[in-house]
């Protein structure tokens, strides 16, 4: 399945994921499972167009990683609004970054729900770890 992303969404994801990876590499404020950071590291070079998601397991890993990026973007937005002013350029830019990441994450979550429904329809049982890895979805 293809997760379509606009230029603005890709820019926000790249910026947010890059900040998290940089903070993590510097031993900073990011405490996340190694698997989430690995997903972000793998994702960053791919953020130049639409994303191809082949399995529910892949969707779930990406969702977990984007949730971390979204939370970091929200905290950054909140901090900038409080430190500066709600209409300050940095705060407004942080809002749009947050909003773009939020919309991508929403589409990704809906994609996951669709994948789970297709797995249940085709296998006759709810998706589990095995089917999440085994059932592939073509682009």
Buried (B, 14 or more C-beta within 10 A) or exposed (E): BEBEBEEEBBBBBBBBBBBBBEEBEEEEEBEBEEEBBEBBBEBBEEBEEEBEBEBBBBBBBBBBBBBBBBBBBBEBBEEBBEEBEEEEEBBBBBBBBBBBBBBBBEEBBEBBEBBBEBBEEEBEEEBEEEBBEEBEBEE
